[in-house]
Amino acid sequence: MHAKYSELVSAFSFRITQRDGLARRGEMTTPHGVVETPAFMPVGTRGAVKAVTAEQLREVGAQIILGNTYHLYLKPGDGLIARCGGLHRFIGWDGPILTDSGGYQIFSLAAMRRIREDGAEFRSHLDGSLHHLTPERAADIQARLGSDIAMVLDECIATPAPAAAAREAMERSVRWARRARARFNQLRESPGDVHVTNAGQAQFGIVQGGTFPDLRTESVQATVDIGFDAYAIGGLSVGEPPEVMYEVVAHTAAQLPADRPRYLMGSGMPDDLIESVARGVDLFDCVLPTRNARNGQLFTREGPLSIKNARFAEDMSPPDPACGCYTCRGFSRAYLRHLFLAGEITGSTLNTVHNLYFYLDTMRRIREAISLGTFEKLRQEFHQTFRRRPQH
């Protein structure tokens, strides 16, 4: 027996507990727990955050993780995951999960896909098989996965883009969002043959419009009019300079409903998180901490550090003396360099533990500073020590 929409309104909620300037501290309640915001979501593309276990994720402070609809649909399949009890049970993570819609993956597969009004037609990167993803089907897949937050299917374009192309993608994203919301509400009332594994799932709309303020404003108004549980800023971190991203974030976040969480998709560097919180953003995700860890780059208070560099060969200091993570408490730069050069899997795990801890601890410090009214002080101190260029 599936719960009706009216019974599920309280399954997802958000409240702001403190403000400091435009920065907000809050609590986002989901069917699988409460997330303290601002929050960063480690990316678990195929149902796993690469190189770490669920227990290690908890130890580094992860509250919520992200799964990828496109990849899970292709392998092992949303039907199989539904039969196994949903994504939480399948992967052994009992905390909140957000799933993206597959829109970004379709964008990144430009040579293998075709965008049409009804949806996206693409060939699998695994076996070349042909697939058709519509806004309705993306909603169905995520209903089977049972994430706590489902994203609508949108059209993402590269930056810079002509205004006409940005408008076309934005307007199509709005039309798709309207269809996605209708399907989502239909599933809440009458799932039919769709195996819904999380009856309290929420759905977020996505604002597009490239780097054009007028298009962003139109997208906000149209998307908010549809009426979602919360809203995301999409289409950034796709080639634009940081200062341009900050301008778009500031312009867009200010127009989104103040009583709903604001999610900046796919960003970014640690200083991007600080700057976006300063502009009113609450949720983030990015592959940088995990991907860069596997490539031998560690994030520290002073900026990225390239562990493979020869000068660390006999350096017995921790990666970041100011860090309290498991890696920094027990292992040296020399050892981590050795593991990386030897191709040892343990190196990827230790590097990933450190990078995730750094990101999540940065978010913890941000939340604490907002509560104390010292966020601007933290922001200035962070920029004084953190350099974007890797330390060699």
NORRADA-V648719 format. One record per helix or strand of 3 or more residues. SS is the DSSP state (hx for helix, st for strand). FROM is the first residue (numbers start at 1). TO is the last residue. If there is no record, write none. Layout:
ss=SS from=FROM to=TO
ss=SS from=FROM to=TO
//
This chain:
ss=hx from=5 to=11
ss=st from=13 to=20
ss=st from=23 to=30
ss=st from=33 to=37
ss=st from=39 to=44
ss=hx from=54 to=59
ss=st from=64 to=68
ss=hx from=69 to=74
ss=hx from=78 to=83
ss=hx from=87 to=91
ss=st from=96 to=100
ss=hx from=103 to=108
ss=hx from=110 to=112
ss=st from=113 to=116
ss=st from=119 to=123
ss=st from=130 to=133
ss=hx from=135 to=145
ss=st from=149 to=151
ss=hx from=163 to=189
ss=st from=202 to=207
ss=hx from=213 to=226
ss=st from=230 to=233
ss=hx from=242 to=253
ss=st from=262 to=264
ss=hx from=270 to=277
ss=st from=283 to=285
ss=hx from=288 to=294
ss=st from=297 to=300
ss=st from=303 to=306
ss=hx from=310 to=312
ss=hx from=326 to=330
ss=hx from=333 to=342
ss=hx from=345 to=372
ss=hx from=375 to=385
ss=st from=387 to=391
//
